[in-house]
């Protein structure tokens, strides 16, 4: 994909504007806003986290159909994963198109299409059982689609897209586990380093890594559909059990719109309709021991 380096200001980083996107077609002469202007827009909202350098709220610019996610926790690995899924699974998995990228003052900036839709977490309590099951069925097909992506057989590895280091929250504070993990048996090497005792033939599959209701956008009104799957920050190539274990383990913050009771019901009664459940004894508990040993 062609990249244009868009000048912004002398005091700010240049923005990579990707060619042949909906943004360049709709706004052919419009540069992407500079990192400095994005920070200023956020500051003016008065949001209490607007000046948080790590993970401020994304900035929405509706007149440009643009959302900018930025912060010190926003990495090139997230950008590459989101672009990879958009490229290979268009029409099968709805993902916001990425328009550009910048790095400035230790923060990454991902410029992407604005999807005007609430999260599944925010809508969950208002949905009826039929609507919940229909969304789960739709999500199951999407998970199957990205788990069906294939690596180049000459270049098998565990790691983020493009052989970048893993950014999963369970390993990111343990540098020796970042990888990537290439070689003749990446799963064995990775599990040995992590001290994960899971046996058997384990494949490597593409994994979202944070499949929770706050990262699923759904349409408004009755009979909602999945509008987008977002937050590909932890995505990459992992052992096949990783998606199930992470989704079963992760708790969302209470301010994201889903009570702890609803989250428990989601994990117990709905998640198995989306991701094929795995044995607690053979898979989940050994994986969980790895987590608990490193807290």
TILUM-714378 format. One record per residue (C-alpha): residue number from 1; x, y, z. Coordinates in Angstrom, 1 decimal. Layout:
- NUM; X; Y; Z
...
//
This chain:
- 1; 0.0; 0.0; 0.0
- 2; 1.4; 3.4; -0.9
- 3; 2.3; 5.8; 1.9
- 4; 2.4; 9.6; 1.8
- 5; 4.2; 11.3; 4.6
- 6; 2.0; 14.3; 5.4
- 7; 3.6; 17.3; 6.9
- 8; 1.9; 18.6; 10.0
- 9; 3.9; 21.2; 11.8
- 10; 7.5; 21.9; 12.7
- 11; 6.8; 20.9; 16.3
- 12; 5.0; 17.7; 15.6
- 13; 5.7; 14.3; 13.9
- 14; 4.8; 13.6; 10.3
- 15; 1.8; 11.5; 9.7
- 16; 1.9; 8.5; 7.4
- 17; -1.2; 8.7; 5.2
- 18; -2.0; 5.4; 3.5
- 19; -3.1; 5.6; -0.1
- 20; -6.1; 3.9; -1.7
- 21; -8.2; 4.1; 1.5
- 22; -11.7; 5.5; 1.8
- 23; -10.3; 8.6; 3.4
- 24; -8.1; 9.5; 0.5
- 25; -11.0; 8.8; -1.9
- 26; -13.4; 11.0; 0.1
- 27; -11.0; 13.7; 1.1
- 28; -8.3; 13.6; -1.6
- 29; -6.7; 16.9; -0.6
- 30; -7.2; 16.6; 3.2
- 31; -4.2; 15.8; 5.4
- 32; -4.7; 13.9; 8.6
- 33; -4.7; 16.0; 11.7
- 34; -1.3; 16.3; 13.5
- 35; -0.7; 14.6; 16.8
- 36; -0.5; 17.9; 18.5
- 37; -4.0; 18.9; 17.2
- 38; -5.4; 15.6; 18.3
- 39; -4.1; 16.1; 21.8
- 40; -5.6; 19.6; 21.9
- 41; -9.0; 18.4; 20.7
- 42; -9.0; 15.8; 23.5
- 43; -7.9; 18.4; 26.1
- 44; -10.8; 20.7; 25.2
- 45; -13.4; 17.9; 25.9
- 46; -12.6; 18.2; 29.6
- 47; -12.5; 14.4; 30.0
- 48; -10.6; 13.5; 33.1
- 49; -8.3; 11.2; 31.2
- 50; -7.8; 13.5; 28.2
- 51; -4.2; 14.3; 29.2
- 52; -3.3; 10.7; 30.2
- 53; -0.2; 9.9; 28.2
- 54; -0.7; 6.1; 28.3
- 55; -4.3; 5.6; 27.2
- 56; -6.4; 8.7; 26.7
- 57; -9.9; 8.4; 25.2
- 58; -9.9; 8.2; 21.4
- 59; -10.7; 11.4; 19.5
- 60; -13.7; 11.3; 17.1
- 61; -13.8; 13.7; 14.2
- 62; -17.2; 13.0; 12.6
- 63; -16.9; 15.5; 9.8
- 64; -13.9; 13.5; 8.5
- 65; -15.4; 10.1; 9.4
- 66; -12.3; 9.7; 11.5
- 67; -11.3; 8.2; 14.9
- 68; -7.8; 8.5; 16.3
- 69; -6.7; 6.1; 19.0
- 70; -3.4; 7.1; 20.6
- 71; -1.2; 6.8; 23.6
- 72; 2.0; 5.2; 24.9
- 73; 0.2; 1.8; 24.8
- 74; -0.7; 2.2; 21.1
- 75; 1.9; 0.3; 19.1
- 76; 2.8; -0.5; 15.5
- 77; 1.8; -4.1; 16.3
- 78; -1.8; -3.1; 16.8
- 79; -1.7; -1.1; 13.5
- 80; -0.3; -4.0; 11.5
- 81; -2.8; -6.5; 13.0
- 82; -5.8; -4.3; 12.2
- 83; -4.6; -3.7; 8.6
- 84; -3.9; -7.4; 8.2
- 85; -7.4; -8.4; 9.2
- 86; -9.0; -5.6; 7.1
- 87; -7.0; -6.7; 4.1
- 88; -7.6; -10.5; 4.3
- 89; -11.1; -10.7; 5.8
- 90; -13.1; -7.8; 4.2
- 91; -16.7; -8.8; 4.0
- 92; -16.3; -11.5; 6.7
- 93; -15.0; -9.6; 9.7
- 94; -15.9; -5.9; 10.0
- 95; -12.9; -3.9; 11.1
- 96; -12.3; -0.2; 10.9
- 97; -10.1; 0.7; 8.0
- 98; -6.8; 2.3; 9.0
- 99; -6.0; 5.6; 7.2
- 100; -2.7; 6.5; 8.8
- 101; -0.1; 6.3; 11.5
- 102; 2.2; 8.6; 13.5
- 103; 4.6; 8.5; 16.4
- 104; 5.2; 11.5; 18.5
- 105; 6.6; 12.1; 22.0
- 106; 6.5; 8.4; 22.9
- 107; 2.9; 8.0; 21.7
- 108; 1.5; 6.0; 18.8
- 109; -1.4; 7.4; 16.8
- 110; -3.7; 5.1; 14.7
- 111; -6.0; 7.1; 12.3
- 112; -9.0; 4.9; 11.4
- 113; -12.6; 4.9; 10.1
- 114; -15.1; 6.1; 12.7
- 115; -17.7; 3.4; 13.4
- 116; -20.7; 5.2; 15.0
- 117; -22.0; 2.3; 17.1
- 118; -22.3; 1.3; 20.8
- 119; -20.4; -1.5; 22.3
- 120; -22.0; -4.9; 23.0
- 121; -21.1; -4.3; 26.7
- 122; -23.2; -1.1; 26.7
- 123; -26.2; -2.8; 25.0
- 124; -26.0; -6.2; 26.7
- 125; -28.6; -5.6; 29.5
- 126; -31.2; -4.3; 27.0
- 127; -31.0; -7.2; 24.6
- 128; -33.4; -10.1; 24.6
- 129; -32.2; -13.7; 24.6
- 130; -32.8; -14.2; 20.8
- 131; -30.7; -11.0; 20.0
- 132; -27.9; -12.2; 22.2
- 133; -27.8; -15.7; 20.6
- 134; -27.9; -14.2; 17.1
- 135; -24.9; -12.0; 17.9
- 136; -23.0; -14.9; 19.3
- 137; -23.7; -16.9; 16.1
- 138; -22.4; -14.0; 14.0
- 139; -19.3; -13.7; 16.2
- 140; -18.7; -17.4; 15.9
- 141; -18.3; -17.1; 12.1
- 142; -15.9; -14.1; 12.5
- 143; -13.7; -15.9; 15.0
- 144; -13.7; -19.0; 12.7
- 145; -12.6; -16.7; 9.9
- 146; -9.6; -15.1; 11.6
- 147; -8.6; -18.5; 13.1
- 148; -8.6; -19.8; 9.6
- 149; -5.9; -17.4; 8.4
- 150; -2.7; -19.1; 7.4
- 151; 1.0; -18.3; 7.9
- 152; 3.5; -18.7; 5.2
- 153; 4.6; -22.4; 5.8
- 154; 8.2; -21.2; 5.3
- 155; 7.9; -18.6; 8.0
- 156; 6.0; -20.2; 11.0
- 157; 6.3; -18.3; 14.3
- 158; 4.6; -17.1; 17.5
- 159; 4.4; -13.3; 17.6
- 160; 2.6; -10.2; 16.4
- 161; 1.9; -9.6; 12.7
- 162; 5.1; -9.1; 10.7
- 163; 7.2; -11.0; 13.4
- 164; 6.9; -8.1; 15.8
- 165; 7.1; -8.8; 19.5
- 166; 3.9; -10.0; 21.4
- 167; 1.9; -7.3; 23.0
- 168; -0.4; -9.5; 25.1
- 169; -1.0; -8.1; 28.6
- 170; 0.0; -11.4; 30.1
- 171; 3.6; -11.2; 28.7
- 172; 4.3; -7.5; 27.9
- 173; 5.9; -6.9; 31.3
- 174; 8.1; -10.0; 30.9
- 175; 10.6; -9.0; 28.2
- 176; 12.0; -12.5; 27.8
- 177; 8.5; -13.7; 26.6
- 178; 8.0; -11.0; 24.0
- 179; 9.4; -13.0; 21.1
- 180; 8.8; -13.4; 18.3
- 181; 9.3; -17.2; 18.5
- 182; 10.4; -18.6; 15.1
- 183; 12.0; -21.9; 14.4
- 184; 11.1; -25.6; 13.9
- 185; 8.8; -25.8; 17.0
- 186; 7.7; -22.3; 18.1
- 187; 4.9; -23.7; 20.4
- 188; 7.3; -25.8; 22.4
- 189; 9.8; -23.0; 22.7
- 190; 7.2; -20.5; 23.8
- 191; 5.5; -22.9; 26.3
- 192; 8.9; -23.8; 27.7
- 193; 9.8; -20.1; 28.2
- 194; 6.4; -19.5; 29.8
- 195; 6.4; -22.8; 31.8
- 196; 3.0; -23.7; 30.4
- 197; 2.4; -27.4; 30.7
- 198; -0.1; -28.2; 27.9
- 199; 0.7; -31.3; 25.9
- 200; -0.5; -32.6; 22.5
- 201; -0.4; -31.4; 19.0
- 202; -0.9; -27.6; 19.3
- 203; -1.3; -25.5; 16.2
- 204; -0.6; -21.8; 15.8
- 205; -3.6; -19.6; 14.8
- 206; -4.3; -16.0; 14.4
- 207; -5.8; -14.7; 17.6
- 208; -7.6; -11.4; 18.6
- 209; -6.4; -11.8; 22.2
- 210; -9.0; -9.5; 23.9
- 211; -12.4; -10.7; 22.7
- 212; -14.6; -9.1; 25.3
- 213; -18.0; -7.2; 24.8
- 214; -16.4; -3.8; 25.1
- 215; -14.3; -4.6; 22.0
- 216; -17.4; -5.5; 19.9
- 217; -19.5; -2.7; 18.3
- 218; -23.1; -3.5; 17.5
- 219; -25.7; -1.6; 15.5
- 220; -28.4; 0.4; 17.1
- 221; -32.1; -0.6; 17.4
- 222; -33.7; -4.0; 17.5
- 223; -32.1; -7.2; 16.0
- 224; -28.6; -5.7; 16.2
- 225; -25.7; -6.9; 14.1
- 226; -22.0; -6.8; 14.7
- 227; -20.8; -3.4; 13.4
- 228; -17.1; -3.9; 14.1
- 229; -14.5; -5.8; 16.1
- 230; -12.0; -3.4; 17.5
- 231; -8.9; -3.2; 19.7
- 232; -6.4; -5.5; 17.9
- 233; -3.6; -4.4; 20.3
- 234; -2.9; -7.9; 21.6
- 235; -3.5; -9.7; 18.3
- 236; -1.1; -12.0; 16.6
- 237; -0.1; -15.7; 16.1
- 238; -0.5; -17.7; 19.3
- 239; -1.0; -21.3; 20.3
- 240; -4.5; -22.4; 19.4
- 241; -5.8; -22.4; 23.0
- 242; -4.9; -18.8; 23.7
- 243; -8.1; -17.2; 22.4
- 244; -10.3; -19.3; 24.6
- 245; -8.2; -19.0; 27.7
- 246; -7.8; -15.2; 27.4
- 247; -11.5; -14.6; 26.7
- 248; -12.5; -16.8; 29.7
- 249; -10.0; -15.1; 32.0
- 250; -10.3; -11.3; 31.2
- 251; -12.5; -9.1; 33.3
- 252; -13.7; -5.7; 32.0
- 253; -13.6; -2.6; 34.1
- 254; -17.0; -1.8; 35.7
- 255; -17.3; 1.6; 33.9
- 256; -17.5; -0.1; 30.5
- 257; -21.2; -0.9; 30.9
- 258; -21.4; -4.5; 31.9
- 259; -21.9; -5.7; 35.5
- 260; -19.8; -8.4; 37.0
- 261; -22.9; -10.7; 37.1
- 262; -23.5; -10.1; 33.3
- 263; -19.8; -10.7; 32.6
- 264; -19.9; -14.0; 34.4
- 265; -23.0; -15.0; 32.5
- 266; -21.2; -14.0; 29.2
- 267; -18.3; -16.2; 30.0
- 268; -20.3; -19.2; 31.2
- 269; -23.3; -19.2; 28.8
- 270; -22.4; -17.2; 25.7
- 271; -18.7; -17.4; 25.1
- 272; -18.9; -21.2; 24.4
- 273; -21.2; -20.4; 21.5
- 274; -18.5; -18.1; 20.0
- 275; -15.2; -19.9; 20.7
- 276; -14.9; -23.7; 21.0
- 277; -14.5; -24.4; 24.7
- 278; -11.5; -26.3; 25.9
- 279; -10.9; -28.6; 28.9
- 280; -10.3; -26.9; 32.2
- 281; -8.0; -29.6; 33.5
- 282; -6.0; -30.1; 30.3
- 283; -5.8; -26.6; 29.0
- 284; -7.3; -23.7; 31.0
- 285; -5.9; -24.6; 34.5
- 286; -2.3; -25.0; 33.2
- 287; -2.6; -21.7; 31.3
- 288; -4.0; -20.1; 34.4
- 289; -1.2; -21.3; 36.6
- 290; 1.2; -19.5; 34.2
- 291; -0.8; -16.3; 34.8
- 292; -1.0; -16.6; 38.5
- 293; 2.7; -17.5; 38.9
- 294; 3.7; -14.2; 37.3
- 295; 1.2; -11.8; 38.9
//
